[in-house]
Amino acid sequence: MTGEHHESQEDREPLDVARLQRRLAAFAAARDWQPYHTPKNLVAALSVEASELVEIFQWLTPEESTRVMADPDTAHRVRDEVADVLAYLLQLCEVLGVDPLAALDAKIDRNERRFPAPE
């Protein structure tokens, strides 16, 4: 143990995208990793982490895949890989100046126009 204080979620302010991006940036800065956090490197890392998430589901049947969170070890792996994917996506957005929530909101708007619900 390094003596770092790890707060429980109850001790922290509510989670939001900007706060998580600041924590990720501070984590990288403390380790002098910013020179490696180029868009190219971040998108490559994002792809690798997404592939690691796919690997968990690769040989499962559709029915087995719906029960993946029932196994504690597999659920832990899924949560870790989801966190890795989200971490790299948020870092990529930060470097590129993309607001991920605004981008998603705009994409949903475009999809609603492009694929109207049947009446």
Secondary structure, 3 states (H helix, E strand, C coil): CCCCCCCCHHHCCCCCHHHHHHHHHHHHHHCCCHHHCCHHHHHHHHHHHHHHHHHHHCCCCHHHHHCHHHCHHHHHHHHHHHHHHHHHHHHHHHHHCCCHHHHHHHHHHHHHHHCCCCC
